[in-house]
Amino acid sequence: MPGRAPMPVHCDHDHQHCIDSALDEAERVCAREGARLTPLRRRVLEAVWQDHEAVKAYDLIDRLSSEDRTVKPPTVYRALDFLLEHGLIHRVESLNAFIGCARPSETHAFQVLICRRCGRTEEFERRDVAETLRAEAERHGFSAEHQIIEVKGLCPACRQEP
């Protein structure tokens, strides 16, 4: 959330606080933008925030379905489109998956660290990197509309494993 320090990957923390903060911020964003955070959209957002790993749409369908009720793919995709449109989640292109946005109230370039071993993700922002890329695009006569930087490697915990 705004002003929140990045969470170190694999640290012990109150993850329910992350989920609750994301849902509260989503309510504020939607109220400000005149959008409606329906119960299903809220459930999808909560499912995205269940852990600090990118989640695929079909995994969300499994998480949201129960023995007596199957959530249909178009329903989840519409909810994901809404959450993306309002900046509440990010799409991790290389994984075809989604993560919760740490700062949905702010316009920012999306930069993410992805652990190739455990799948943990962590959003961060380096404005100087984003600005350098924007300036370089302009130098080439290119009008940049959207930036996504994905960095794959090993998180601190996985680096220590044999």
Backbone as numpy.savetxt, mean C-alpha at the origin, in Angstrom:
# Nx Ny Nz CAx CAy CAz Cx Cy Cz
0.80 6.90 8.86 -0.03 8.06 8.86 0.85 9.30 8.86
0.31 10.48 8.67 1.16 11.66 8.59 2.05 11.79 9.82
3.32 12.05 9.58 4.27 12.25 10.66 4.76 10.95 11.29
4.25 9.82 10.84 4.64 8.54 11.41 6.00 8.14 10.89
6.86 7.71 11.79 8.17 7.22 11.37 8.00 5.88 10.70
8.84 5.55 9.72 8.72 4.26 9.06 8.91 3.13 10.06
8.14 2.07 9.90 8.23 0.93 10.78 9.38 0.04 10.33
10.33 -0.23 11.19 11.37 -1.17 10.81 10.75 -2.52 10.51
11.20 -3.15 9.44 10.67 -4.44 9.06 11.00 -5.46 10.14
10.05 -6.33 10.44 10.19 -7.41 11.42 10.29 -6.91 12.86
9.88 -5.69 13.16 9.97 -5.26 14.56 8.70 -5.70 15.29
8.79 -5.81 16.59 7.61 -6.11 17.39 6.89 -4.81 17.64
5.63 -4.79 17.26 4.83 -3.60 17.47 3.37 -3.98 17.51
2.53 -3.04 17.87 1.08 -3.25 17.91 0.54 -3.08 16.51
0.45 -4.18 15.77 0.01 -4.08 14.37 -1.44 -3.65 14.28
-2.25 -3.97 15.28 -3.64 -3.52 15.26 -3.69 -1.99 15.21
-2.71 -1.34 15.81 -2.65 0.12 15.76 -2.46 0.59 14.31
-1.63 -0.11 13.53 -1.44 0.22 12.11 -2.78 0.13 11.37
-3.50 -0.95 11.61 -4.78 -1.17 10.94 -5.78 -0.09 11.35
-5.90 0.14 12.66 -6.86 1.14 13.16 -6.53 2.53 12.63
-5.26 2.89 12.60 -4.84 4.20 12.09 -5.17 4.34 10.61
-4.92 3.26 9.84 -5.22 3.28 8.40 -6.71 3.46 8.16
-7.53 2.77 8.93 -8.99 2.89 8.77 -9.49 4.27 9.17
-8.95 4.81 10.26 -9.33 6.17 10.69 -8.94 7.19 9.62
-7.73 7.05 9.09 -7.27 7.98 8.06 -8.11 7.84 6.79
-8.50 6.63 6.45 -9.35 6.40 5.28 -10.69 7.11 5.44
-11.25 7.05 6.64 -12.51 7.76 6.91 -12.34 9.26 6.69
-11.23 9.81 7.17 -10.98 11.25 7.01 -10.79 11.62 5.55
-10.02 10.82 4.81 -9.77 11.08 3.39 -11.09 11.04 2.62
-11.88 10.02 2.86 -13.15 9.88 2.15 -14.11 11.01 2.50
-14.18 11.40 3.75 -15.05 12.51 4.15 -14.61 13.80 3.46
-13.31 14.04 3.43 -12.78 15.25 2.79 -13.07 15.26 1.29
-13.01 14.09 0.65 -13.19 14.00 -0.79 -14.63 13.72 -1.20
-15.53 13.64 -0.22 -16.93 13.37 -0.53 -17.16 11.97 -1.07
-16.31 11.03 -0.68 -16.41 9.65 -1.14 -16.96 8.79 0.01
-17.47 7.65 -0.34 -18.08 6.78 0.66 -17.22 5.53 0.88
-16.76 5.36 2.10 -16.02 4.16 2.47 -17.05 3.13 2.93
-17.54 2.36 1.99 -18.58 1.36 2.29 -18.01 0.28 3.19
-18.88 -0.52 3.81 -18.37 -1.62 4.65 -17.45 -2.57 3.88
-17.77 -2.88 2.62 -16.91 -3.77 1.85 -15.56 -3.12 1.55
-15.56 -1.86 1.16 -14.30 -1.16 0.90 -13.46 -1.12 2.16
-14.10 -0.91 3.29 -13.40 -0.88 4.58 -12.80 -2.26 4.88
-13.55 -3.33 4.62 -13.06 -4.69 4.85 -11.87 -5.00 3.95
-11.93 -4.55 2.68 -10.81 -4.77 1.76 -9.58 -4.02 2.25
-9.76 -2.77 2.65 -8.63 -1.99 3.17 -8.04 -2.65 4.41
-8.88 -3.11 5.29 -8.41 -3.79 6.50 -7.63 -5.06 6.14
-8.12 -5.80 5.14 -7.43 -7.02 4.71 -6.07 -6.70 4.09
-5.98 -5.60 3.36 -4.69 -5.18 2.79 -3.70 -4.88 3.90
-4.18 -4.29 4.99 -3.32 -3.89 6.10 -3.06 -5.02 7.10
-3.53 -6.24 6.84 -3.39 -7.33 7.82 -1.95 -7.62 8.21
-1.02 -7.38 7.32 0.39 -7.56 7.64 1.19 -6.61 6.75
2.46 -6.63 6.87 3.29 -5.71 6.09 3.86 -6.39 4.86
3.00 -7.16 4.20 3.36 -7.81 2.94 2.37 -7.39 1.88
2.82 -7.34 0.64 1.92 -7.04 -0.45 0.95 -8.22 -0.60
-0.30 -7.92 -0.90 -1.32 -8.96 -1.01 -1.96 -8.90 -2.39
-2.15 -10.06 -2.99 -2.76 -10.17 -4.31 -4.28 -10.15 -4.19
-4.95 -9.75 -5.25 -6.41 -9.64 -5.24 -7.07 -10.97 -4.88
-6.58 -12.06 -5.44 -7.22 -13.35 -5.15 -6.98 -13.80 -3.71
-5.89 -13.37 -3.10 -5.69 -13.65 -1.68 -6.69 -12.85 -0.85
-6.99 -11.63 -1.30 -8.01 -10.83 -0.61 -9.38 -11.50 -0.71
-9.68 -12.04 -1.87 -10.96 -12.75 -2.05 -11.05 -13.90 -1.06
-9.96 -14.66 -0.92 -9.94 -15.76 0.05 -10.11 -15.25 1.48
-9.41 -14.18 1.82 -9.49 -13.62 3.18 -10.90 -13.13 3.51
-11.58 -12.58 2.51 -12.89 -11.97 2.75 -14.05 -12.95 2.60
-13.81 -14.08 2.00 -14.87 -15.08 1.81 -14.99 -15.95 3.05
-16.17 -16.51 3.24 -16.41 -17.44 4.34 -17.07 -18.68 3.77
-17.33 -19.66 4.62 -17.95 -20.90 4.16 -19.31 -20.64 3.53
-20.04 -19.68 4.07 -21.39 -19.44 3.56 -21.50 -18.28 2.58
-20.40 -17.58 2.33 -20.46 -16.43 1.42 -19.12 -16.25 0.71
-19.14 -16.35 -0.61 -17.95 -16.13 -1.42 -17.99 -14.72 -1.98
-16.93 -13.98 -1.77 -16.82 -12.64 -2.34 -16.35 -12.80 -3.77
-17.06 -12.19 -4.70 -16.76 -12.32 -6.13 -15.60 -11.41 -6.53
-14.76 -11.87 -7.47 -13.61 -11.07 -7.92 -13.97 -9.64 -8.36
-15.03 -9.42 -9.17 -15.31 -8.04 -9.58 -15.58 -7.10 -8.40
-16.17 -7.65 -7.35 -16.45 -6.85 -6.16 -15.16 -6.37 -5.51
-14.19 -7.28 -5.38 -12.91 -6.92 -4.77 -12.15 -5.96 -5.68
-12.15 -6.22 -6.99 -11.44 -5.34 -7.92 -12.03 -3.92 -7.91
-13.35 -3.80 -7.81 -13.96 -2.46 -7.72 -13.53 -1.75 -6.44
-13.50 -2.50 -5.34 -13.06 -1.91 -4.07 -11.59 -1.48 -4.16
-10.75 -2.32 -4.76 -9.33 -1.97 -4.93 -9.19 -0.72 -5.80
-9.97 -0.63 -6.88 -9.92 0.56 -7.74 -10.28 1.81 -6.95
-11.30 1.72 -6.11 -11.70 2.86 -5.28 -10.57 3.25 -4.33
-9.98 2.27 -3.66 -8.91 2.54 -2.70 -7.68 3.12 -3.38
-7.37 2.64 -4.59 -6.26 3.21 -5.37 -6.57 4.65 -5.77
-7.77 4.87 -6.27 -8.18 6.21 -6.72 -8.07 7.25 -5.62
-8.33 6.84 -4.40 -8.30 7.78 -3.27 -6.98 7.74 -2.50
-5.98 7.04 -3.06 -4.64 7.04 -2.48 -4.52 6.27 -1.17
-5.45 5.37 -0.90 -5.44 4.64 0.36 -4.56 3.39 0.30
-4.28 2.93 -0.91 -3.39 1.79 -1.12 -2.49 2.10 -2.31
-1.45 1.30 -2.45 -0.56 1.37 -3.61 -0.55 0.00 -4.28
-0.34 0.01 -5.57 -0.16 -1.23 -6.31 1.34 -1.46 -6.45
1.80 -2.64 -6.06 3.18 -3.04 -6.24 3.22 -3.76 -7.58
3.64 -3.03 -8.59 3.55 -3.51 -9.98 4.24 -4.85 -10.20
5.45 -5.00 -9.71 6.22 -6.21 -10.00 5.61 -7.46 -9.37
4.82 -7.28 -8.33 4.19 -8.41 -7.66 2.71 -8.56 -8.02
2.18 -7.59 -8.77 0.75 -7.56 -9.07 -0.04 -7.70 -7.77
0.33 -6.85 -6.80 -0.24 -6.94 -5.47 -0.40 -5.52 -4.90
-0.93 -5.44 -3.68 -1.27 -4.15 -3.09 -0.75 -4.06 -1.66
-0.40 -2.83 -1.27 -0.06 -2.54 0.13 -0.80 -1.29 0.55
-0.98 -1.14 1.85 -1.62 0.06 2.37 -0.68 1.24 2.24
-1.25 2.42 1.98 -0.45 3.64 1.89 -0.25 4.22 3.28
0.98 4.51 3.61 1.31 5.05 4.93 0.90 6.52 5.08
0.74 7.23 3.96 0.42 8.66 4.03 -0.63 9.04 2.98
-1.85 8.54 3.11 -2.85 8.80 2.08 -3.30 10.25 1.97
-3.04 11.04 2.99 -3.45 12.45 2.94 -2.48 13.33 2.19
-1.32 12.78 1.82 -0.28 13.54 1.14 -0.04 12.99 -0.26
0.15 13.88 -1.22 0.57 13.45 -2.55 2.06 13.13 -2.47
2.45 11.96 -2.92 3.85 11.57 -2.84 4.17 10.50 -3.87
5.44 10.42 -4.23 5.91 9.37 -5.12 5.95 8.07 -4.32
5.66 6.97 -4.97 5.62 5.68 -4.29 6.95 4.97 -4.45
7.60 4.73 -3.34 8.86 4.01 -3.29 8.70 2.92 -2.24
9.11 1.71 -2.57 8.88 0.60 -1.66 10.07 -0.36 -1.65
10.38 -0.86 -0.47 11.38 -1.91 -0.30 10.63 -3.24 -0.22
11.10 -4.24 -0.95 10.44 -5.54 -0.99 11.48 -6.61 -0.67
11.25 -7.35 0.41 12.15 -8.45 0.75 11.81 -9.65 -0.14
12.78 -10.11 -0.89 12.55 -11.21 -1.82 12.42 -12.55 -1.10
12.82 -12.62 0.16 12.73 -13.89 0.90 11.42 -13.99 1.69
11.13 -13.00 2.52 9.94 -13.11 3.39 8.73 -12.34 2.86
8.94 -11.47 1.87 7.82 -10.75 1.28 7.43 -9.47 1.99
8.10 -9.13 3.06 7.78 -7.88 3.76 8.00 -6.70 2.84
7.15 -5.69 3.01 7.29 -4.46 2.22 7.31 -3.27 3.18
7.97 -2.22 2.75 8.00 -0.99 3.53 8.02 0.20 2.57
7.01 1.02 2.69 6.95 2.24 1.88 7.88 3.29 2.49
8.53 4.05 1.62 9.36 5.16 2.07 9.29 6.25 1.02
9.80 7.41 1.33 9.83 8.47 0.33 11.13 9.24 0.43
11.78 9.34 -0.70 12.94 10.21 -0.85 12.55 11.23 -1.91
12.19 12.40 -1.47 11.75 13.44 -2.40 12.84 13.83 -3.37
14.11 13.77 -2.93 15.19 14.12 -3.84 15.28 13.13 -4.99
15.03 11.86 -4.74 15.04 10.85 -5.80 13.89 11.11 -6.76
12.71 11.33 -6.20 11.53 11.60 -7.04 11.74 12.84 -7.89
12.31 13.88 -7.30 12.53 15.13 -8.03 13.61 14.95 -9.11
14.64 14.19 -8.81 15.68 13.91 -9.81 15.07 13.19 -11.01
14.25 12.20 -10.77 13.61 11.47 -11.86 12.68 12.38 -12.67
11.93 13.21 -11.98 11.03 14.14 -12.65 11.83 15.12 -13.53
12.91 15.66 -12.99 13.74 16.60 -13.73 14.40 15.92 -14.94
14.86 14.70 -14.76 15.48 13.96 -15.86 14.46 13.68 -16.96
13.24 13.33 -16.57 12.18 13.11 -17.56 11.93 14.39 -18.35
11.83 15.51 -17.66 11.60 16.80 -18.34 12.75 17.13 -19.28
13.98 16.84 -18.86 15.15 17.10 -19.69 15.05 16.35 -21.02
14.40 15.21 -20.98 14.20 14.40 -22.18 12.89 14.72 -22.89
12.21 15.78 -22.45 10.95 16.17 -23.06 9.79 15.27 -22.70
9.95 14.49 -21.64 8.94 13.54 -21.21 8.14 14.13 -20.07
6.84 14.01 -20.12 5.97 14.50 -19.05 5.63 13.32 -18.13
6.31 13.22 -17.01 6.08 12.12 -16.06 4.77 12.34 -15.32
3.94 11.32 -15.29 2.65 11.41 -14.62 2.59 10.58 -13.34
3.39 9.54 -13.27 3.31 8.64 -12.12 4.67 7.97 -11.93
5.11 7.89 -10.68 6.40 7.25 -10.38 6.19 6.11 -9.41
6.80 5.00 -9.70 6.83 3.86 -8.80 8.27 3.36 -8.79
8.85 3.30 -7.62 10.20 2.74 -7.49 10.10 1.57 -6.53
10.46 0.39 -7.02 10.43 -0.82 -6.22 11.86 -1.33 -6.08
12.28 -1.52 -4.84 13.63 -1.98 -4.57 13.52 -3.37 -3.93
14.05 -4.37 -4.62 14.01 -5.74 -4.09 15.36 -6.09 -3.50
15.30 -6.83 -2.42 16.51 -7.27 -1.74 16.16 -8.06 -0.51
16.99 -7.98 0.50 16.77 -8.70 1.75 16.60 -7.72 2.90
15.57 -7.93 3.70 15.34 -7.10 4.88 16.39 -7.45 5.94
16.51 -6.66 7.00 17.53 -6.94 8.02 17.43 -8.34 8.62
16.21 -8.82 8.90 16.07 -10.14 9.51 16.50 -11.24 8.54
16.12 -11.13 7.29 16.49 -12.16 6.30 17.97 -12.13 5.97
18.58 -10.97 6.07 20.03 -10.87 5.82 20.82 -11.65 6.86
20.25 -11.78 8.06 20.95 -12.48 9.15 20.76 -13.99 9.09
19.77 -14.44 8.30 19.52 -15.89 8.18 20.57 -16.51 7.27
20.90 -17.78 7.51 21.88 -18.46 6.65 21.36 -18.71 5.26
